[in-house]
Amino acid sequence: MPEFSTPFSVKHSDRKLTNEELIRAIKYSIAAEYEASQIYEQLAESTDYQNAKIVLQEVSDDEKVHVGCFKKLLDILYPEGKEFEKQGEEEISVLLNQKTSS
């Protein structure tokens, strides 16, 4: 998760990221966007103040759009990742077919 304890935790580096470091950072960003969305949804569900609910849900939805942006970028930078996702989808399909046919 993000470290906000020091303003230097995300300071500019003297070198460029390697492709592997960038891929890792994008994966981290996806997780951070999902977490932010969840926080805003929980806040919206935890108040009766209608204006806050509207704003928090809108911001939560924006974070989900960011997830899509980062996932598309990840697909471009790390196309082999799609193969792992496809493998997982196939495993779940087999599992669910076994459960529904028994």
Secondary structure, 3 states (H helix, E strand, C coil): CCCCCCCCCCCCCCCCCCHHHHHHHHHHHHHHHHHHHHHHHHHHHCCCCHHHHHHHHHHHHHHHHHHHHHHHHHHHHCCHHHHHHHHHHHHHHHHHHHHHHC
